[in-house]
Every structure is written in C-alpha cells, then in structure tokens.
C-alpha cells in the first residue's frame, strides 16, 4: 500500500458520495459536481486539458520540469540543449537567465507541475496497458495476476477490484479513504478530490511523501531526509510552514496585483493620450490642408491679377504703336509717289515738258521736305516683377509646426476656437471679397507686394505658422463649424484625415520618384468562431487580390480579399499554431514552433521538417518562382523544394558571419534577392541567392530602432516596419533609406507584419488584429 495511506488514515469521513456498491452504476457528472469541493479561481480542468503542462520548446508534455527565475517552466533536457547553444535566455520572455554552477539541474524542480502530471498519468494509465487494469492488492496478497480493477482509492492511488474495495473500506486504517468508481475517475469526475489527496514524493527516497520543510535550508523533506542530514535542523510540517509563509506571499501577490492595476491604468492613459494626439494631429492636418489651399488660392489669384495687368499694359502699347505706324506708312507712301513722279519727268521728259511741270513738282517736293521729322518711338513703361523676400529665402518656412505641452495646446485651441467664432460673427462683406481684389502697385507697370504682406500675418493656429497665404485667414469662406462632440463632426474629422492621407506628398529623393500611399481598405480579422482575440504573426499573398492571415492565437490560416471579405480558412494540422506563412503553387508553407510544414490547400500534411531550437520563431517566405520556400534558421537561410529536399543553405555575408546574425523577418524580392531583419546586428540586410551581401542598412538609417517586418514591391523597393516609431519606411533595392512611407498619421498603431500583394498593394497588420491596405502609387504611374 502506498505512503498516502498513513497520511490520510486519521482524516474525517468524507460526505456521502458515490461509494462503490456491487451493482451501483457510476455517478454522473452533474450529481458529482454538487459534492465536489469548491474550485479555486484557476480551474483544474483548464490546467489539465490546456497547454499548461506542455513544454513551449519541444511542444511535448513536460518531463523533469524545471522553473526559471521568470517562473516559466520547461523540460530539463530542453533547457540543457539551449544552455549548450549559448547564453541562456527564456524562450518566452527573452530575459537572460544566469546558469547555476551545477548546471540546469540546479534550477528549482516544479513540484506543482509534477503533481498535475502525476494526476494526468494516473487518469491515462488504463490506455497504456494491453487490457483492463489489474487490482494492486491482489498482487500483494500473492495472487497470480490480480483481478480486474473496478474502483480506485484516491488516498492510496491504487486500482482495486470489487472485493478489495469492499475490504479496503472495512479496514480500521483505511475506512476513511475515498474509494470511487474507476470509470468515473478515468472520465475526470474526481480530479478535484484526487488533487486534494495527492502527496508529493521525495526525489531522494521514491515512495516517501514530502512532509517537512527545513527552515535553514528551505528544502522539502520526507521522513527519511528528516532523520538523516537534517536531524539537527529546525523543521516544520508542511501545513504549518505554508500557514506561516502564505501571508507573506499573499502580500507580495497583492502588491503585484496592485502594480498590475497601475499598469493597466497607465496603459489606458497612454492610449487615451495617443488617441487625443491623433485627434489633434488630424485636426492640425486639416488646418494645414486648409491653410495651404487658401495660400495657393491667394497666390494663384495674385498670379492671375499680375498677368492680367501685364496683358493690358502690352495691349495698350500695341494699340498706340499701330496708330503711329499707320501715320508713318501714309507719309512714306506720299513721299515715295512724289519722288517717283519727279524722277520719271526728269529722266524721260523733254525740255518743254520739264519746264512746264517744274513749278508744280518743286512746290510738292518742298511741301514734303518741310514736313516735320517722324516722331521717336513712344517710351512704354517696362514691367518688372518684385517678389517678397521670404519667397527667395531657402530658410523661409511657409508652413511651420510648433509643439506645445498638452495643457497649453488645449488652452490655445479653446482660445483659438473662441476667436474664430467671434470673427465669424463680426464678418463683413468686405472681408468676403474675392482674393483677386489686390492692392495697387506703387509704381505704374510694376507688380509689388503690399506694405503689409499677408505672409507676415500671425498664424491662425498655434501649431501652424503660415508664411505665405491668402489675403483672408484660412477659416474664411468655409462652412460653419459643427459641435465638437457631434457625430457629423467626428465623421468630418475622419474624412479629412483620410483625405489628407491620400494627398500627402512624398519628399523628392535623388534615387528617383518616391512612392506614396493611397488608402484602400481597413477591416478586422476576428471571426465569430474565434475564441480569443486574433494575434497575427504572418501574412502572405494568396491568389489575385487575396491574402492569407496566420492567426497564432486561434491556430488558424484565414483567407481575406483586399476589401475585407472573409473567404474561408486553410485547414491546419491539429495542435499547430502557425507563425509565419507563405503560399506556393498549390500548397501552403508555415512555421509552427521549431517545425516547418508544407500542407496542401485541403490541409493534408505533405512533409514536415524539424528546425533549430535556438530561435524562438522562424520566418518563412516563398521564392518568386513559387516552387521553393525559404526559412530563417539560427542566422542562416535554408531553401526547400516542393518535395521537401534541402536545395541550398547559406549565411548572409558568408562563413565569416556565421553565428553573428539572427534573421527574425525574411522576404524575397522579384529579382531573387533575400531581404531580412537581423536582430543581432540590428540591421536590414539584402543578399543574393549565394549569400553575398548586396546592401545593408543599420544605425542612423533605422533611427536606432530594431528592424521589423519587411516586404518588397514590384519595382524592388523595400518596405520596412519600425514598430517603435509606428511607421513604415521605404528603401531602395540596395537598402538605402529613401524616406517614410507610412506613419502614425496614417492610423498605424503598433504594426506587426506586412506583405505585398500584386506588387502594388501593401498590407499591414496591427497588434489589435486589424488590417490596413494601402495602394503604392508612384508619381510616374
């Protein structure tokens, strides 16, 4: 009989329950639930049926569980493999773990997990034997093989036949033991009671329960250990030790829970602050749009007025010149005719004829000769353009932003709104004149700025300083303001925000035109059948204008169109949580834990490959040909064919970089190059199919941030996610930074992974499970 008999021999009899009778049927679960002891807040059933007892490294049931200082538990063998590979870090929280001098075996043994594992093994014991379990007491009494067991003693942890069960309940030492039906025990009806009667065993003396706590050594002891090396040490029974130490742990737990409440409140405050900042940024963005448009309208009006006056000046000069030219043509014609007649008479006339016409010819020629000289050309005023000095100053900021403290900004905003309301109420018809009513220039024919240039007026908003704008403030000639809290006001803000997103220009770069985003769609990924909030860890294109989403939390591969239409799911093997995903020709590859899977579209596993345990997650990407898949494994890249054979394996940078890289995100370009986020070198590296580095971006180019997910567009541009800054930056094919593509102003909040669809749609997943789609537009497209 096991050691649990002596421990529970003096217990008080349990309340009436499903005791074993010869012909009594098993007690149903609904009847037993009213008699079971009250469960603590963490359910025992969830601990036994969930993944609490599974090792997060090997994904199998825990064996020799060891608990790290961060309270994460793993198999001793798995921890020894990790420790042999390099400095030990927790695979889940990534905290560095100092290795004891005695090795992994010196970590604390998790007796709590051991107890749950013993309970699970006892429940599954029947399935591990060839036939029905045999009675444990019949064998001790000299029986040949023992009769078939039909009951179980929860105190002794023995399987009993019907006769031994009846005798067990009639013994003086075991009459208070809890004997239950074996079928009900296998079904889990008595897990709570079995857990209460379970005794932890001493690792030094198998079969002996742990009874004492050595206070100087803080070590659990059995009776043999107590009488051996710890005989002179003050020891306490386990119940008294727990009773003495429970208040201290409860105080620490209460302190941590108070800290958790504070962290939750801080998180809420951070989100509220960010939401207010976004709302404020959207409002200021609308103001910038309005100020810029008003300034452009005023500048265009001044342009039209100046060109109109210039045309009028030239037309007046042309009219005056035409009149003078007509007069000169008339005088020239008369003089030319008289001279021609006189020349003919003198050359061809006879003496009598010449003398007869001599007086008339002389009189006419004298009249023409005495005519006044032709006037000099009229002096027309020459136009000259005079620009405001600020337009020629390269340091002149036409639209400036000033950042204030949140309280000052709110106060400034309230004052500005009140000022705008007052100005709108006092608005006169003269204030609504067209921008074309410009001040007259000081000098005729000149285009000059007014004495008080509109560009030098005080800015309309504290955050926006307009240097050159319209003669009227930006808030003129617009619709009346709506109440700040109304639905129409919020709708207008959202519309202005996305309008500003679609119009936001991209800065010019020496490498060519920079693409700009055009908002396409936004949709959630949580489906009615999901039990938990989505956690998107992988994205890939899946057919025309369709994506495949890897939801690790719900263990699903979901299909969506770019418009957000749900088109079903690709079945995954049971128990697999897909992390990174890639679509091939007629198949889907994904990583889960330390394995790489290739499955058909119907969910059939085509092959599975084991990967290194030194990396917590493995990035997967499809080659442009669609018949090979690449996966990042411990700093190198492995490429597999559709048949599962290893095609190539290389380290970016060659053998000299072995052990110096950790590619967490991986993508392939249409040209066949690989782009990866190296967390060990904190850089973005581009290499060819042989591992030769084509380009690498690190340091200031990444703003000191850790590189995130990468995607490559149809023209070879690289889109890199910087999660700390809530932005996506664009780089050229050689990893040279070109500028920002998406920022928090576009609605990004903790972007996780990205992918490129059809070479022109950038899909971005956020931490809250939503997906944003942007069309990549080039100025020359």
Long-range contacts (C-beta under 8 A, 24 or more apart in sequence): 1-137, 1-140, 1-156, 1-158, 1-174, 2-156, 2-157, 2-158, 2-207, 3-199, 3-201, 3-207, 3-208, 3-209, 4-155, 4-156, 4-157, 4-197, 4-199, 4-209, 5-155, 5-156, 5-173, 5-174, 5-177, 7-155, 7-199, 7-209, 7-211, 8-155, 8-176, 8-177, 8-197, 9-173, 9-174, 9-176, 10-176, 11-155, 11-176, 12-176, 13-175, 13-176, 14-176, 14-178, 17-178, 17-180, 18-180, 18-181, 18-184, 19-169, 19-179, 19-180, 20-150, 20-151, 20-162, 20-165, 20-166, 20-169, 20-179, 20-180, 20-181, 22-162, 26-181, 26-183, 26-184, 26-187, 26-189, 27-181, 27-184, 27-189, 29-187, 29-189, 32-184, 32-189, 32-190, 36-190, 36-192, 36-193, 37-192, 37-193, 37-196, 39-192, 44-191, 44-192, 44-195, 45-188, 45-191, 47-116, 48-116, 48-119, 48-120, 48-188, 48-191, 52-116, 53-113, 53-116, 53-117, 53-120, 56-91, 56-92, 57-81, 57-82, 57-91, 57-594, 57-613, 58-594, 58-613, 59-575, 59-593, 59-594, 61-117, 61-120, 62-110, 62-113, 62-117, 64-109, 65-109, 65-110, 65-113, 65-114, 65-117, 66-104, 66-105, 66-107, 66-108, 66-109, 66-110, 67-107, 67-108, 67-109, 67-110, 68-97, 68-107, 69-97, 70-95, 70-97, 73-110, 73-113, 76-104, 76-105, 76-107, 78-613, 79-104, 79-107, 80-104, 81-613, 82-613, 82-614, 85-613, 85-614, 86-614, 91-616, 92-616, 94-616, 109-203, 111-200, 111-210, 111-220, 114-200, 115-195, 115-198, 115-200, 116-195, 118-198, 119-191, 119-194, 119-195, 119-198, 122-157, 122-194, 123-185, 123-186, 123-188, 123-191, 125-159, 126-182, 126-186, 133-159, 133-182, 134-159, 135-159, 135-160, 135-161, 135-164, 136-160, 137-161, 137-164, 137-168, 138-164, 149-182, 150-181, 150-182, 151-179, 151-180, 151-181, 151-182, 152-179, 152-180, 152-181, 152-182, 152-185, 153-177, 153-178, 153-179, 154-178, 154-179, 154-180, 154-185, 154-190, 154-193, 154-194, 154-197, 155-197, 157-198, 210-238, 211-237, 211-238, 212-236, 212-237, 212-238, 212-241, 213-237, 213-238, 213-241, 215-241, 273-406, 274-749, 276-406, 278-744, 278-745, 278-747, 279-493, 280-409, 280-413, 281-744, 281-745, 282-493, 282-494, 282-496, 282-497, 282-500, 282-745, 283-493, 284-401, 284-461, 284-463, 284-464, 285-496, 285-497, 285-500, 285-745, 286-493, 286-496, 286-497, 286-500, 287-460, 287-461, 287-463, 287-464, 287-474, 288-399, 288-464, 288-500, 289-496, 289-499, 289-500, 289-503, 290-474, 290-475, 290-478, 291-399, 291-460, 291-464, 291-466, 291-469, 291-474, 292-399, 294-469, 294-470, 294-472, 294-473, 294-474, 294-476, 295-398, 295-466, 295-468, 295-469, 295-470, 297-435, 297-470, 298-435, 298-454, 298-469, 298-470, 298-471, 298-472, 299-468, 299-470, 301-434, 301-435, 301-436, 301-438, 301-470, 302-435, 302-438, 304-436, 305-436, 305-438, 306-385, 306-447, 309-447, 310-383, 310-447, 313-380, 313-381, 313-383, 313-445, 317-378, 317-380, 320-378, 321-377, 321-378, 324-375, 324-377, 324-378, 328-374, 331-371, 331-374, 334-368, 335-368, 338-364, 338-365, 338-368, 339-365, 381-444, 381-445, 382-445, 383-445, 383-446, 383-447, 384-445, 384-446, 384-447, 385-447, 386-446, 386-447, 386-448, 386-449, 387-449, 388-449, 388-453, 388-455, 388-468, 390-453, 390-455, 390-456, 390-467, 390-468, 391-468, 396-467, 397-465, 397-467, 398-455, 398-466, 398-467, 398-468, 399-464, 399-465, 399-466, 399-467, 400-459, 400-464, 400-465, 400-467, 401-463, 401-464, 401-465, 402-462, 402-463, 402-465, 403-463, 404-462, 404-463, 409-462, 409-463, 412-461, 412-462, 413-462, 416-460, 416-461, 416-462, 417-481, 420-475, 420-481, 421-481, 423-473, 423-475, 424-475, 424-480, 427-476, 431-472, 431-476, 432-472, 432-476, 432-477, 435-470, 435-471, 435-472, 438-471, 497-747, 500-745, 501-745, 501-746, 501-747, 504-745, 506-739, 506-741, 506-779, 507-739, 509-738, 509-739, 511-732, 511-736, 511-738, 513-778, 513-779, 513-780, 514-730, 514-738, 514-739, 514-779, 515-713, 515-717, 515-730, 515-741, 515-776, 515-777, 515-778, 516-741, 516-777, 516-779, 517-741, 517-742, 517-746, 517-762, 517-774, 517-775, 517-776, 517-777, 518-774, 518-775, 518-776, 518-777, 519-746, 519-772, 519-774, 519-775, 520-562, 520-761, 520-773, 520-774, 520-775, 521-562, 521-563, 521-564, 521-772, 521-773, 522-564, 522-747, 522-770, 522-771, 522-772, 522-773, 523-560, 523-563, 523-564, 523-770, 523-771, 524-564, 524-769, 524-770, 524-771, 525-549, 525-551, 525-558, 525-560, 525-765, 525-769, 525-770, 525-771, 526-769, 527-558, 527-566, 530-554, 530-556, 533-768, 533-769, 534-769, 535-769, 536-752, 536-753, 536-765, 536-769, 536-771, 537-578, 537-579, 537-580, 537-617, 537-752, 537-753, 538-578, 538-579, 538-580, 538-581, 538-590, 538-620, 538-753, 539-581, 539-753, 539-754, 539-755, 539-763, 539-765, 540-581, 540-582, 540-583, 540-621, 540-622, 540-755, 541-583, 541-755, 541-756, 541-757, 541-758, 542-583, 543-583, 544-758, 545-757, 545-758, 545-761, 546-757, 547-755, 547-757, 547-763, 547-771, 548-581, 548-583, 548-588, 549-765, 549-771, 550-578, 550-579, 550-580, 550-581, 550-590, 551-578, 552-577, 552-578, 552-579, 553-577, 557-581, 557-588, 557-590, 560-771, 562-757, 562-761, 562-763, 562-773, 564-771, 570-599, 570-601, 570-603, 571-599, 571-602, 571-603, 572-599, 572-603, 573-597, 573-599, 573-603, 573-605, 579-617, 579-618, 580-617, 580-618, 580-619, 580-620, 580-621, 580-666, 581-620, 582-620, 582-621, 582-622, 582-629, 583-622, 584-622, 584-626, 584-627, 584-628, 584-629, 584-642, 585-626, 585-627, 585-642, 587-642, 589-620, 589-622, 589-629, 589-631, 590-620, 591-617, 591-618, 591-619, 591-620, 591-631, 594-618, 596-620, 596-629, 596-631, 596-640, 598-629, 598-640, 598-642, 598-644, 606-644, 607-643, 607-644, 609-640, 609-644, 615-662, 617-664, 619-663, 619-664, 619-665, 619-666, 619-676, 620-666, 621-666, 621-667, 621-668, 621-674, 622-668, 623-668, 623-672, 624-668, 624-669, 624-670, 624-671, 624-672, 630-666, 630-668, 630-674, 631-666, 632-663, 632-664, 632-666, 632-676, 634-662, 635-659, 635-660, 635-661, 635-662, 635-663, 635-680, 636-661, 636-663, 637-663, 637-666, 637-674, 637-676, 637-691, 648-689, 650-687, 650-689, 650-690, 650-691, 651-691, 652-676, 652-678, 652-685, 652-687, 652-691, 652-693, 653-685, 653-687, 653-691, 653-693, 654-691, 654-692, 661-685, 665-707, 665-708, 665-709, 665-710, 665-753, 666-710, 667-710, 667-711, 667-712, 668-712, 669-712, 669-716, 669-718, 669-733, 670-712, 670-714, 670-716, 670-759, 671-716, 671-733, 673-733, 675-710, 675-712, 675-718, 675-735, 676-710, 677-706, 677-707, 677-708, 677-709, 677-710, 677-720, 678-707, 679-706, 679-707, 682-706, 682-707, 683-707, 684-710, 684-718, 684-720, 684-731, 684-735, 685-735, 686-718, 686-733, 686-734, 686-735, 694-733, 694-734, 694-735, 695-733, 695-734, 695-735, 695-736, 696-735, 697-731, 697-735, 697-736, 697-737, 701-736, 701-737, 708-751, 708-752, 708-753, 709-751, 709-752, 709-753, 709-754, 710-754, 711-754, 711-755, 711-756, 711-762, 712-756, 713-756, 713-759, 713-760, 713-762, 713-776, 714-756, 714-758, 714-759, 714-760, 715-759, 715-778, 717-776, 719-754, 719-756, 719-762, 721-751, 721-752, 721-753, 721-754, 721-764, 723-750, 723-751, 723-752, 726-750, 726-751, 728-754, 728-762, 728-764, 742-774, 746-772, 746-774, 747-772, 748-772
